[in-house]
Amino acid sequence: MKLGTASQNEDANTKLQYYQKEDQVLLSVDCIIFGFDEKELKVLLVKRNFEPEMGKWSLIGGFLKKSENLDEVAIRVLNALTGLKDIYMEQLYSYSRIDRDPGQRTISVAYYALIDLNAKNFDKIKIDSAKWFEINKVPQLIFDHNEMIEKAILRLRRKALVKPIGFELLPEKFTMRELQSLYESILDKKLDKRNFINKVNLLDILDKLDEKDMTSSRKGSFLYRFNEEKYKRKSDEGFDFKI
């Protein structure tokens, strides 16, 4: 047993020597977390509590550990800030400019995530220094984080027009007005109500419920639910999602 353990340690030490002559750099993950409050699309930022750039607004991030892959880092970072795990998340882009981080040479892989702010499993932000900002009121951030957000918004706009990822930002039950407000916020433009409703109805992937939201008007507004099974079935048949 002792001989086996010594042999394993020797193998491990040998492997560590393979790339000693190569430059070593840090690898981090930065997360762009989008949320929708039924009126505006927002992004979650934190006030940095360590140097460099302490006290300035930043995306939430973390460094890759030897025992993790990139997706696991992103999940860990998102959970630390929101308490959530099972949410929509997608790798966005890699940022490797040599001088992007004055602390040390660091390559960052950006992810963006979508959360429903009214979800039952989303209690509150877990970090006191974090705050939601409307996407058109994002302050100057550290390093290249503003660039990351801009790229994430462009990706979200393209995806929302051809995939039903926008429903990840809505509660399980929503009004047609809330759905339109979401797309207007994502696309940053006003949409004609009649044309929008017609397009959505033609998709035939929503279930109209017998319930109404009575807070919007005296007559109330019917509630809808995204039917994921119907969408998957239609997609298998060659259906294209287009808003």
PyMOL commands that set and color helices and strands:
alter all, ss='L'
color gray80, all
select helices_A, chain A and resi 2-16+70-82+135-137+145-162+164-169+176-187+193-203+228-236
alter helices_A, ss='H'
color red, helices_A
select strands_A, chain A and resi 26-36+41-47+57-58+60-63+88-95+106-116+130-134+174-175+206-213+221-226
alter strands_A, ss='S'
color yellow, strands_A
deselect
rebuild
show_as cartoon
